[in-house]
Amino acid sequence: MWPSGGLLGERRRPGACRRRGRSETAAPLDWERDQPPAPDALADAVEAIVERHADYRSAARARAVARFGLEEWIERHRRVFEDLAR
């Protein structure tokens, strides 16, 4: 079983269902059929996200700015053009 990604989650090794800043529920990794988490576990995860919505919103914005901000974009392109110029 792999934890399903929470709002900010990623696939992780088994047993890593609860991490600070994330709300995740365990579900089998199965490409043959849909196996959602237990309804109570899913409801608990949704409630945890709703209770901390402002935290999730702030974290999502900070991540978007860090990954897609103008300064980072310019730096990535500078490195590409420097590599091409060599």
Residue, then its C-alpha position, 0 to 999 in steps of 0.5 A: m500500500w502506498p499513501s495517496g497524495g494529499l493536497l500537497g502530497e506525493r507518493r511515498r514509501p509504505g508507512a509514510c501516511r502522516r507527515r507534518g503539513r500534509s494530510e494523507t490516507a493509505a490506499p493500495l497502489d493498483w492500476e487495475r481497479d480503483q481502490p479509494p481509502a476507507p470513507d472514514a479515513l477520507a473524511d478525516a483527511v478532508e476535515a484536516i485540510v479544511e481546518r488548515h486551509a489557510d496553511y495549505r493555501s499559503a504553502a501552495r502560493a509559496r511553492a508556486v512563486a518559488r518554482f514559477g517566479l520571474e527570478e527563477w525563470i530568468e535564472r533557469h534561462r540564463r543557465v541554458f543560454e550559458d550552456l549553449a554558448r560554450 
